[in-house]
Amino acid sequence: MDDRALSRLLGFVTIAIAASTVNSGRAGAAGTNEDLVDSLPGQPAVNFKHYAGQIVVNERNGRALFYWFFEADHPNASSLPVALWLNGGPGCSSVGNGGLSELGPFTTNDNATGVVLNNYSWTKEANIIFLESPIGVGFSYSETKSDFEEFYDKRIAKDSLAFLKLWYEKFPEYKANEFYMIGESYAGHYIPTLAWQVLLHNRKVSAEERINLKGFAIGNPWTDAYYDNRGTTEFFHSHSLISDETYAGLLNCDFANDLPIDARSNNSKCRQALTQADIDMEKINMYDVLAESCNPLPGSSSARKSRQKAFYLAAGYDPCLDSVTPYLNLPSVQDALHVKKTRKWSGCNDVIYSNYNRADIVRSMLPLYRKLLQTHLRIWIYSGDVDGVVATIATKSWISQLNLTVQIPWYAWDFNNQVGGWTQVYKGMTFTTVRGAGHMVPATKPQQALQVFKSFLAGEALPSFPFSTLMDAAFALFILLTSFLTALAADPSHLVSKLPGQPQVNFNQYAGQVTVNPTTGKALFYWFYEADHQNSSLQLPLAIWMNGGPGCSSVGAGALGELGPFRTNDAGSGLVLNPYAWNQVVNLIFLEAPHGVGFSYSNTTSDYNQYSDDIMASDVLVFILEWLKRFPEYSKNDFYLLGESYAGHYVPTLAAKILDYNKKKAGAFINFKGFALGNPWSDTYSDNKGDTDFFHSHSLVSDEIYNQVVANCDFAKDLPIDNGDANPLCGVAVSAMFNSIQYVDTYNVYAPTCNQQDPNGTILSQTLRENTFMHTEMLAAAYDPCADTVSPYLNSKDVQTALHVEFMPGKWSFCSRAVNGNYPRKDITNSMLPLYRSLLKEGLKIWLYRYNFDFYFHDKSATFPFACSGDVDGVVSTIGTRAWIKQLNLTITQKWYPWKFQDQVGGWSEKYAGLTLATVRGAGHMVPFDKPEQALLLFQHFVDGSSLPSF
């Protein structure tokens, strides 16, 4: 692997982009006329002036740096701070990246003929200089060839200091303004080094000659080779981008030297692991692991850099588009920018990176930070938390080495009533994350980035939520386990002719309550959809879906919220079609179980005090047998069990019951072929520890809280079941952990949440998370996290009549607190691993699909095993699932690889003897809800018994 490929892999190399601006109209703006940009090709009218040019910083060697300066787009521009922006690389342009793609007032249009306004430019808050440094970057140059033979931090800092002194000579009216340095990536070296040079300069000169440096802010900064490389490796593993085996191999590397500098490690295991990691991740955008990437990639390393041009998540984002390079290479643009000594402009210069002093790149900045912290400068470090280049967990690691005093503990900061990220204020430094942002925070989350910059300049902590309510910790922990239960079919008397507000469909559906215990009057409600397929439904498999909780509804969640053929409309008065329904592949039963869930009930009061995994499995087995009596035409079809969350207990327990029933030949044979589980709650220790590691590795909780939880909690018992009842110190730590994450949706940590208050002062998101299931795709443009249209629909008398609900003891709800509260804790904490080992001996094949990893079980005649997991689920995280799979000691038959979905990475997969594991990239706990297309593709491959497609 060459140096550049390795740098791509581990995210060391950063891209910088700068801004272009246009002529202004505000009178009184100062500056030198010779550098004034009178007219920029394709520029809209603006109310600020901007200047550009090349300033010679070393006369002897003829070294000159190019700058582009924008006065603030503000009525009081002359009194606002001046900020210098530096991108990293080393060797990448602050003009093309920072200026024209991130925080400048312009970005290039799609055809590279002009510029359009950036509504979230940082020039709304400050006067900003974008500097192309060092020489050889962009339009900066040197007349001396030997200057290009080696680059190092100190010379670059001295050249930048020389630039600042000369710039202030051109713009003396800004000399008294506060001055700040801002940047990202390898600016983690540039800025601290330059800050120290400025402070040394200020000690030597008169007050009039001093630079009024007040502080600096750096995004995802490359700071300490050991902690950044080690932390980024942890990010790859904790975000399920690489396999356990690749991760173990990477731990053989010398993180202080081996990577990302070169692949010349003396350790062969390290070299092999680096090569495999590059293969695992080559199809994703390491600068934002959840963003689209340009696949296939062009051959040059600059192709990946050019993709950083636009705001990733904008509606028109094209990951293969680069309009900055052609625009800055237009002769008319270079003339307008006063580029006197010109050459072809490029976003990054590989020569600089290749010739950069390796000792400087691996040098730790921590000793310099310790000096700078004694100078009372304002220091902010911000971090996009889905960056795979310089990961948040890496930054947190090196900050912890500074042993700073915490002044404001870790908290979620408020952006438009959503979690913008998390922040912690130390004595001398503020650290903040930006939720869902990549390496270039202003590009991926422009509004949130502007808020961070405003707070930095003001010297104020980021805004906290206006209300402070901690969810009931014990129930919140149960909710972390939850999904919902499944439905089944009916005879002609259960035919659903038509539901209120239902569109026309080409399949039959049935629903009703089936008695499973005549003595106590216990009955389970099901909803069955025949397959919507060109082949006869009788030729296709039959599957039963169960959600979890325990105590949540498979009808409200699974059927109407995830994988059924219908979704409720926005008014809650009718239904719309789900184009990614799983009944396009199989005949599908959704069953509400156990009794007390949804429309399922018992006529015997004592039944509501008697719940267990075994009772649940026995009741469902009776239901299956009764259902097949009603629908004997399906008795020979392949039969599968499906589910998610606490179905991680329901399904394996039921699978064992079915196998035992078939062996005894006590009645009609059930043609059981296997089962599939999504993000299954399976092993209390592994899942609790995995969730805690997920919260920490995804920067949702502070190091201090994480360490207290790990030190004091018994993961096999304390949480989420008892909230630390056995150990008060654990209880305090767990409460702090959930206080930190209370404003995010732990089912998908990057999805919006409902943070409104009801008339009683309760945060609606608490009620909604406990009692509802969102009815539209979380990330759809019209998604309303405060809406619940399923409950009013299912509580309509007309709907209940159409579904043949003959007896309803109370109001329908998503989850039953009574079921959850009375479920035996010994069952919830019981590990499923012994049962998995037993099932594997039976020859079943197992697929686990999770909103991080899921498991499916099959016999030898069934489909291949497969596991899938939504990788942004904080309820049953992928980390925990991988941990307990590892304990099964299974033989790997197909190594970890990225699977393809529409030329993008859909997730990663690994096949074992008897089990297949797959992640779904960007999906939360309910994979069919968050990523419906990817989930349907996954399910098709599960049923077909084929591996997910590779690149």
N, C-alpha and C positions, 0 to 999 in steps of 0.2 A: 504494500500500500504506500503511495507516495505521500509526501508531507501534506499536500493540499487536501487529498482525500481524507486523511486523518483529521485534519482541522475541521473539515466539513462534519465529520462524524461527531466529534465531541464538542462542537460548538464554541471553539475558542475564537475562531475568526469571525469578526463582526462586520456588519455592513453599515456604512454611514450614508446618510443622504442629506442633501442640503436644500435650501429653499431658493426659489427665484421670486423676485418681487417686481413690482412695477413702479412707474413714476407716481408721485404723490400729488396731493393738492393742498395740503395744509401749509399755511404760511408760517414762517418762523422756524422751520426745521433747519438745523445747522448742518455743516459738513463741507467738505471740499468739493467744489464744482467739478473738478477733473474726474472724480470717481462717481459722480451722480449718474444713476442709470435713468436716462431720459425716457427711453421707450424700449420695452422688452417685447419681442415678437409675440403676438397673440395674447397680450396681457389685458385683463379688464381694468377699468378705472379703480383707483384706490385712494385712500385719504392719508397715505404716509409716503415718505421718501425712502429710497434705498440706494445703496452705494456698493460698488464692487471694484476690484482691481488687484494687482499684484504688487506687494510691498517687499522690497529687498531688505532682508534681515541680516545678511552677511555679505558685505561689499567685496571682500577678498575672494571668496569662492563664487560669488554671484548667486547666492541662494535667495529665492523669493517665494513668499507664501501668498496664495490667493485667498481673498476673503469676500464675503457677501454680507453686508450689514443692512438690517431692516430697522428703521425707526418703529417704535411701538405704534400700533393702530389704536391710539387712545388719545383723548383730548389733552391729557397731561403727560404726553410722551417725554417731554424734556426733563421731567422730574422723576421719571420711573427708572428702575435699575437698568444697568447694562449687563448682559449675560453673554458669555462666550460658549458656543456649543462645539464639542469635539466628538466625532465618531471614532471607531476603533479600527480593528483589523488584526494587527497593525497594517496600514496601507490602504484604508478605505476612505471615501470622500464624505465629508460633512456637508458638502453642498448638494450632492446628488441624493444622499440618504437623509440626513437630518433635515436639510433645508427643503428639498422638493418632495419628500416622501413621508415625513414624520410631523414636524412641528413648525415648519415655516409657513408663511402666509399663502404660498402657492403650492400646487401640485400640477404636474403636466397633464394635459388632456390625452385621451386615448390614442389619437393619431399623431402625437408628438409635434404638433404645429403651434401650440400655445400653452397657456397656463390657466388654471381655474382656481378660485379661492378655496382656502382651507378654513372652514368655519371654526375650527378648534386650534388655531395657531397660537403658539405661546407668545407671539408678538402682541397679543391683546393685553399682556401683563408686563412686558419688558421690551427694551431695545435689545435685539439679538444679533450677534456676529456669528456667522458660520465660517469656520476657518479650515481650509484644506491643508492638513499637516500630517506627516512631514513632507519635505520636498519629494517630488515624484508622484504625489497624490493629486489627481485631477489636474488643475491648471497651475499647481505649484511646481517649481523647477529649480535646478542648479546648473551653473555653467561649468562645474567641476566634476569630472567623471568619477573621481575617487569618492565623492560624497555618496554615491550609490552603492559602494562596496560594503558598507556596514551602517546599520541604523541602531541607535540605542536611546533609551529613555531620556538621559540627561541632556544630550545634544538637542533632542526635539524640544525639551522644556526650555532650554536656553534660546532656541530660535523663536519659540512661541512668546517668551518674555520680551525678546527684542521686537517682535511684531506688536505686542501690546503697547510698548513705549512709543513706537512710531505711529501706531494707530491713534493714540491719545494726542499726538502732535497734530494729526489731521483733524481730530474731533475734540479740541480742548474743552468745549462746552459740556462734555460728559465727564470731565475729570472728577468732579465732586460727587457724582452719582454713585450709589452703591454698586459694587461690581461682584458678579457671581460667575462661577464656572459650572457648566452643565455638560453632560455627555453620557455615553453608554459603552459597554463592552470593554475593549482594551483602553478606553478612556479611564478605566479603573487604574491604569498605570499613568497615563498622560496627566490626568488632573491632579492627583496627589503630588506628583513630582513637580508639576508646574506651580501648584499652590505653595509648595515649600520654597521654590525659587523666587516667587513673588514676595514671600515673607522675608527672605534673606535680602532681596533688593530693597524692600521698604526700610530695613534696619540701617542701610548704608546711605540713604539719600534724605534730602530735606522733605518736610511735610508736603510741600508743593509738588514734589516729584513722585510721591508715593501713589501706588495703585490702591484704590479703596476697596480691597478684597474683604468681603463679608462672609463668604462661605461657598460651598459647592454641593451639588447633587449629582449622583451617578446612578444610571439604570443598569441592572444586571452586570455589575462590574467584574471584569477579570482581575482578581486581587491577589490570590495566594494559590500557587499551582497545586499544592497538595489538597487543600480543602475544596478548591473549585473542581479539580478532576475527580476526586473521591465523591463529592456531593453530586456532581452531574452523573456519575456512574450509578449512584443510589437512585437518582431521578429516573434513569432509564429502566431500572429494575422495578422500582415502586410504581411506575406508570405503565408497567407491563409492555415495554417496548423491546425487551430482550428476554431470553430464556434464563431459567435458574442456572443452567450450565454455563451460558455465556457470562453471566454475572460472576459466577464462581471463578471463571478464568480471568476476568478482569481484575479480580482481587489480587492476582499475582503481579500486577503491574506496580511499578514504582511511581506513585501518583505525583510525586514531587518532580519527576523528570521524564517519565516515559510518554506521557500524553498530556495534551494533544500536540506536543511539539513534533514528534517524529515517530516512525514505526520501527526504529532501530533499537528496540529494547533488547537487552541481553537475555531476557527471559522468553523462551519459546512459547510457553503457555500464555503469556501476555500477548505476544504477537498474534497467535492463533485466535485468541478471544477478541482482539481488536478487529481482525479481519471478519470474524463472524458477526460482531456487532455492527459493522458497517453494512454487511449483507442484510441483517435484520431490519435496519432502519433506513436503507438507501432510498426508499420510496416515500418517505415522509419529509416534511419541512421541519428541520430541527429548530428553526427559529420560532416556530409555533406548532407544537406537535398535534394540535387539533385542527389546524388550518389545512386547506387544500394545498397540494403541491403540483408542480408542473411535471407530469409523467407522460412519456419517458423524458428523462433529462437530456438536454444537449450535452455534448462531451466536455465542454470547458467548465472549469470550476466557477467561472463568472456567471454561469447560467443560474446556479442556485442563488447567487447574490442578487441577480437582476430581478428575481421573483419578489424581492422585498419592496417593490416599488409602491404598491397601492395599499390602501386600508383593507386588510385582509377580509374582514367580515362584511364589507359593504356589498350591496346587492349585485353590483356589476363587477366584482373582483375577478380578475383573470390572472391566475397564478403564473401563466407563461408570458405575461405582457411586461415589456420594459419600454416605456416611452421616455424615460429620463435621458438615457444615453443618446438616442438620436437627436433629442432636443438640444442638449448641451453641445453637441457636435455641429449644430447649424452655424455657419459663418456669421449669420446675422445676429444670433444669440451671443456668440463670443465677442463680436464687435460691441454689442450693447453692454456687455459686462466688462469691457475694457481689458480683454485678454490680449496683451500685446505680444507675448511670446507663447505661441500656441502649439499644441500637439493634439493627437486624438485623445479625447477625454474618455475615461472609463471609471466605473464605480469603485474598483479596487485595483491595486497594482501588485501583481504577484511577486515582482522583483523585490519590493520592500519587505514583504512577508518572508520571502526566502532568505534575504540578507539581514534580517533583524537579529540582533544579538540574542542568542538563546539563553544566556545567563540572565539577561534582563527579563525575558518572557517568563521564566520560572521563578524569578525573584519575588519573595513575599513583600507586599506593601504594608504588612502589619507593623513593623518597626516604625515606618513613616507615619502611619495612622496614630500611633501612640504619641508621637511628637506633635502632630497636628491637633490632637485632642486637647493638648495643653494650651493651645493658642486662642481658644474661645471662638473659633470659626463655627458657623452654622453648617453642619454636615448632615445630609440626608442621603440614604441609600434606598432606592426603590427597585422593585423586582417584579417583572411579569411572571406569573406562576405556572405558565405552560411553556416556558422557554426551555429547550433542550440544549442550549449553547452554554449558558452560565446559569445553572439552575438555582432556584430560590433556596432549596435546601443547602446548597453549597455556600451561598452568601450567609445564611443563618449560622453555618458552622464556623466561618472565620470571624464573624462578629462576636460569637460566644467566646472566642479566644482573647478578646480585648478586656473581658471581665468588667464590663461597664455596669454602673448602678442603674437599675430600672427606676424611672421616675413615673411613667404611666404604663401600667401593665398592658399586655396584649389585648386588643379589642378589635371588633369588626367596625370598619369605618363606613359611613353612610354616603351613598351616592344615589340620589333620586329614589330614596326609600328601598334601595337594594344594597347588598353588600358590595362595596367597591373593592374591598380587599381587607387585609388585617394590618395593624400597625402596633409598634411598641416604641416608646420614647425612653431613651437612655440619657444619662448625663453626658452631654456632648455630641449625641448622635440620635437621629430618628431613622427607624427602619420601617418601610411599608411595602406590602405586596399589592399588586393590582390583579384582581381576580379575572382569570380568562385571558390575560394579556401574554403576548410572546416576548421575544427578545427586544424588539423595537416597540416599546410600550406606547409611544405616541401614535404609532401607525395602527396597532391592533386595537387599542382602547383609547381613542383620541380624547373623548370627553372626560374620562376618568383621569387621564394623564394631565390634562389641563387643570383639573382640580388639585392634583398633587403639586403641580408647579405653583399654583396660587398659594397653597398652604405653606409651601417651602419659602416663598418670598415673604410671606407675612410672618413667618416664624411661629405659626400656630399649628397645633395638633389637628390632624384631619378630623372632620366632623363625626361625632358619634350619633347613634340613633336617638331620636328625641324621646323614646320611651325605653324602659328597661324592664323586660319581663323574662324570667327564666322558666322555660318549659318544665313541667313536672318531670323531674329527672328520671324517676322509675319508669313512667309511661313512655317518656322519650326514648329510653333504652329499648323498651319493647317495640316501639315504633321503628327503631332501627332494624328490627328483624323482619318487618312486615312486608307482605304482598297480599295476595288474596286467593279465594278458592274457586273450584271449577263447576261446570254444569253438565248435565247429561240429557238423554233423549226421552221421547215419549211415544205412546201408541196413538192411533187416530183420535182418541178422545183428548189427547194433549196437543193436537195440531193447532198451531198459532196461525189463524187465518190471515190476520193483518193487525199490526200494531198501530196505535195512533201516530200519525205523522210519518208513516213508514214509506220509503220509496219502493218502487216495483223491483222485485228480485226474481231470479231464476232457480231458486232452491227452496225446499220446504224447511220449516223450523217447528220445533215442538218444545213445550215447557210444562212443568207441573211439579207437584210434590209427591214423592214416592215413599211409602212407609217402609222403614227398615227394621222397626221393632213394634209389632202389633200390640204387645203387652203394655208397653209404656206410651204408645202413641207417638213414637219418634219418626219424623219424616224429613227427608232431605229434598231441597228444591234444585232442579236442573233446568238448563236451557240448551237445547241441542240444535245445531245447524248442520244440515246435509251439505256435502261438498258442493261448492260452486265451480264446477269443472266440466269440461267437454265430455269426459268419460262419465259413465254411470257412477253415482256415489257408491254403489254396492261393490265397485271394483277397487275402491280406494280405502286406505286404512281408517280405523276409528281411533280417536284420541280423546282422553279426558284431561281437562286442565284444572289445576288447583292452585289458588293463591295461598298466602300464608297468614301471618299475624303473630301467633294464632288468634283467629277470630275475625278475619276479614273476608269480604265477599269476592268470589270469582266472577259473579255476574256483573257487579258494578265496576270492578277493576279490570279483570281479564277480558270479559266480553265487551263491555261498553267503553273501556279505556285503553285497551292494548291491542288485542289480536282478533277480536270478533269482527263480523262483517258490518256492524253498525257503530256509529258514535252519536251521542245526543247533539242536537243543534244548539246554537248559542242561547236560545230562549228556553231550553229545557222542555219544549213542547212537542218535539218530534225527533226523527232520526235522519242521519246522512250516511252515505256509504263510506266504508273504510277501504280504499283501494289496495291495501296491503294485508288484508285479512288472511289468517292461516287456513280458513276453510276453503281456500283455493287449492289446498294441497291434500287435506284430509277432512273426514267427517268429525265434527268437533263438539264435545260436550263440556259445558261449564257447570261445575257443581258447587253449590253453597254448602260447606261443611266446616266444622261439625254443627250439630243442632244449636240453634241460638244465633246463627249467622244468617243475615238477610231474611229470606222467606222460609228457611229451615227451622223446625221447632220440635218440641216434645210436649206432650200433655201431662207429663209427670214432673213435678217441681224438683224432685231430688236429682233428676237427670242434669239439671243446670249446675249441680255441684260435682258432677262426675265427668271429667274430661281426661283424656290421656292419648298418647300417640297410638297405643294399641286399640283403645275403644274407637278412635277415629278410623283406623285402618279396617277394623272389623265391620263397622257400619258402612264404609264405602264399598267393601267387598260385597256385602249384602245388596247394596244399591246396584252394583254392576250386574249381579246375577238377576235381580229383579228387572233391571232395564233390558237385559238381553232377552228376557221372557217376553217383554213388550215388543221388542224389535229383533226377532229371531233371524231376520235376513242379514243382520250384521254379525252373527255369532262366529262366522268363520273368517271374518276380516282380520288382518293384522291389527293388533291392539297395542297402543302406547299410552304411557302416563307422562304428562307434562306438568310443569309448574315452576314456581319461583319462590325464593325467600324461605319462609318456614315450611314450605313444601319440601325443603331439604330434609325434613323429618317425615312428613306425611308420605311422600312418594317411596323412599326406600323401604319404610315399614310396610306400606301397602304392597310393594313389589314382593317382599318376602311372604306376605300372606297369600298372594296369588300363586306363587310358586308352590307353597305348601299345599294349598287347595288342589292344584293340578296334580301334584304327586299322589295325593290321597284318592284321586278320582272319585270324589264325593258327589259329583254332579257334572253338569255341562262344562266342557273344557273351555278355558279362556285362552284365546290364541295370543298370549302375551309375548311381545317381541322386545320390549325394552322401555327405557324412560329417559327423559331429558329434563334437566333442572337448570334454572337460571339463578345466578347469585344465591346459591342455596346455603341456608344456615345449617351447618353440619357438625362442627366441632367447636365447643364453646371457647376453649383456650385459643385455638388458631384464629377463629373468627373475631374474638374480642381483641386479641393482640394485633391482628391484621387491621382492624378498623382503627385502633389507636395509632398504629404506624402510618396508616393512610392519612389520618388527620394531620399528623406531624409532617410526613413527607410531602404533602400537598399544601403545607404552610397554612393550615387552618387553626392550629394551636401553637403556642409558644414553646420554646425549648424547656422553659421552667415547668409549665403545666405537664408536658409530656413526661419529663423525668420524674415528676411526682406520681403520676399515674403508674408508670412502669415500676417504680420503687415500692409502691404501697398496695397495689391491687393484685388480687389473685384472679387472673384472667379466666380461670376455669369456673369461677363462682361469682366474683364480685360484680361484673357488669356484662351485659346490660341488665342483668336480672335484679340484683339487690342494691345497686348503687352504693356498694361499699359498706353494707350493713355490718359485715364481719370485721371491718377495719375502718374506724372513723377517718383516718388519714386518707384512705382511698375514697371515701365519700366526699371529702372536701375537694380532692383532686378531680374526681369525676364531675362534680358540680361545676368546677372551674372550666373543665374541658367543654361541657355542654353550654355553659354560658358564653364561651368563645364562639361556638358555632350555631348559636340559637337563631341567627338571622339568615342562615342559608338553608336551602333544601338539601338535606343530607342524602336524599334519593338521587339527586343530580346536583353536585356542588357548584356547577356553573349555570344552572337554570335560574330564572327569576323566581322570587318568592312573594307571597302576599304579606306585606308589612303594614297593612291598615289595621285600625282598631275598631272593634264593634262597640255598640253603645255601652257595654259593660266595662270597656277598657281593656278587653282581652285582644291580643294580637290575633288577627284572623288566620294567619298562617298556622298557628298552633291548632286551631279547630279544623282547618282544612287538611292539614297533614294527618290528623288523627281520624277524621271522619269522612274525608272525600278522596276522590281520585280525579285528577285533572282530565278533561275530556278532549283536549286537542293536543297535537304535538307540542312539546314544551318549547321548542325553538322556532315554531312557526311565528310569522310576523304578527298574527292576530292573537297569540296566546295571552290569556288573562289568568295570572296565577291566583286571583281572588275568586274566580268563578267556579261554581259547582252546579252543573246542569243535570248530572246523573240522579242525584237524590230526589229533586222534585219530579223528575220523569217517572222513576220507579215507585214513587209514593202516590202517583195518580191512580185513582180508582179504575179508570178506563184501561190503563196499562196493566194493572194487576188482574183485571178480569180477562184481558186478552192473553195473559200468561198463565191462566188457570190457577191463580193463587186462591185456593179455596178457604184457607185459614191463615190469618195474619195476626199474631198475638200482640203486635205493636208496630211502631213506625219502622220502615226499612231504613237501614243505615249502612255505611261502608264497613265499619268495624264495630264489634261488640266488646265494650269494656268488660262486661260480665264474663264472657268467654275467656278473654285474655287474663283477667284477674283471677279466675278460678282454675286456670291451666296449671298442672303440677310443675313446680320448678325443677324437680328432678328429671322430668322428661325434657324440658327446655335445655338443661345443661348437659344432658346425656350425649356423648359422642356417637356419631353415626359410623365412625371408621370401622369398628368390628363388623357392623352389618355390611358395609361396602366390601370388606374382605370376603365375607361369606357369599355375597352376591357374585363377586368376581369368580369364585370357585364354581359357581353354577353355570359359568360360561356366558353369562350376560355381557353384553357390550355396553359401555357406559359413556354417555355424552354429558358433559357438564357445560351448560352455557350460563354465563353470569354477566350481569352488567358489571362485569369484570371477569367472571368465568362461570360456565355452566356445565353440568354433567348430564350425560344421557346414558342409560343402560339398555343393552340389547342382548339377545341370545345369539348363538352362532349363525343363525339364518337371517339375522336382522341387519340393520344398517351398521356402518362403522361407528365406533364410539367417537363422541365429540364433546368438547367442553367449551362454553362460550361465556364471556363476562363483559358487562359494560364497565368501562375503565374509569368512569368518574362517579361511581357509586360509593357513597360513604356509609351505607347501611350494612352490606355484607361485601366487604372490599375484595378486590382481586388478590391483594396481598395475602389475606387470610386463606382464601381458597387454594392458592398455589402452595401455601405452607402445609395444609393438611393433605393435599394430593401427594406432596413429596413424601409424607409419612407412609404412603401405601407402597413405596419402593417398586414402582412399575417400570417395566422396560420401555424405553423410548423407541418407537418404530418410525416416526417421522419428526425430525427436529424442528424446533421453533422457526416459524417463517411468517412473513406478513401475507395476509390473504387479500385478494383484490376485489374491490367493488367499484365498478365504473371508472377504472383507471386510477383509483385512489386506494389508499390503505384502509380496508374495512376494519382491520384489527390484526391480531396475531393468533397463531394456532400451533398446537403441539399434540402429536398423537402418541399414545401409549398402548401397550398390549392391554386391551380391554377398556380403554377410555380415551376420549379426545377432549382436549381443552381448547377453547377459543375465546378471545376477547373481542369486544365490539368497541372500536375507537369512538370516544366521545359520547358513549351511552351511559345512562345512569342505571339505577336499580331495576327499573322496568324497561328492559331493552326494546320490546315491541312498541313501546310508547315513545321513547326518545329517538330511536333509529328504526322506524318501521320497515323501510326497504331492506336495510341490511339484515334485520331480524328475519324477514320472510325468506331471503336468500339462504340464510343459515339453516332455517327450518327445512327448506327444500332439500338441502344437502344431508341433513340428518335423516330425513325419511328415505332419501335415495341411497344412503349409505356411502356417499362419496366425500372425498376431502374437499374443503373449501378451495376455491380457485387461487392459484399462485400467480405471480407476475411472470 
